Amino acid sequence: MKTIQNIKNISLGFFILTGIIHISTSVLIANKLFLKNALIINKVFDIPFILTGIIYGFSSLRLNLTDPHKDNKILDISLLTITIVILAGLLTINLALPDLKK
């Protein structure tokens, strides 16, 4: 259970960091400051921002729903599967759909 608590703490740190960077670049884009660099950084940090939020949320859910002394392989596998499906969907959306701003 200590491992999941560590994953939760680390993912919270990364979620906050990527969130600050992603929101800051969005503000720069809205104000048309450093537009080229802000667009690149914003597009790079959208998937890590979402992924760290999902990992934090699922690790919190896992800690709150389960007993630390019991084995919960089915829940772990289902949460990992959901995370992988969401990541695959995000990658498909970012890579397969065309950019309409061109």
N, C-alpha and C positions, 0 to 999 in steps of 0.2 A: 504494500500500500504506500510505502514511502516513495517508491519510484513514481507512482502516479501523482503524488503530491509535488514531487520535484518537477515533473513534466508540466503540471498546472502552473507552478511558480515561474518557470522559465518561459512558458508560452505567454503568460500575462506580461512579462517584461518585453518580449518581442512584439506582442500585440500593441502595447502602448507605444513602443518605439516606431513601429511601422505605421501606426495610426497617426502619430504626430507628423511624420514625414509625408504621408499621403494627404492629410488634410492641409498641411502647409503648402504643398505643391498645388493643391486645388485652389487655395487662396491666391497664390501667385498667378495661376492661369486666369482666374476670374478678374484679376487686376491688370492682366497683360504685362506682367513683369517677368523677365528672364523666361520668356515663353517657350523657347526651344528646349532648354534644359529642364524646365518644370514639366513639360509634356513627357519627356523621356522618363524622368524619375517617377511621374505619376503612373505611367503605363507599366513600369517595372514593379512598382510596389502595390499594385492592386491585388494580385493573387496572394503574395505573402501576408498582406493585411487580413484578407478573408480567411486564409488557411490557419493563421495563428489564432484568430478568433474562434474558429471551429474547434481547434485542438483544445483551447482553453475551456470552451463551453462543454465539450464532451468529457474532458477530464474532471471538471467540476461536477457534471452530472454523474459520472462514474463514482466519484467519492461520496456523493450525497445519497445515491440510490442503493449502494451495496454495503454489505457487512465486510469489514476488513479481514475477517478471519475465514471467510469462505472463498472458494474458487468461483470466478465469474467469467469463464472463457467464452460463453455464448454472447454475453453482453459486450465483452472486449472485441470479439470478432465482428459483431454487428456494427459497433461504433467505428471500428477501423474500416469496414466495408463502406459505410456511409461517407466517411471522410475521403476515401479513395474515389468514390463515384463523384462526389462534389468537385474534387480536384480535377478529375478527368473532364467533367463538364465545363469547368472554368477554362481549362486549357483548350478545349474544343471551341468554345465561344471566342476566346482571344485569338486563336490561330486560324480558325476556319472562316469566321465571318469577316467580310471586307470592311475596311475603314472607309466610312462614307464621307469623310472630310476632304478627300483628295480631289 
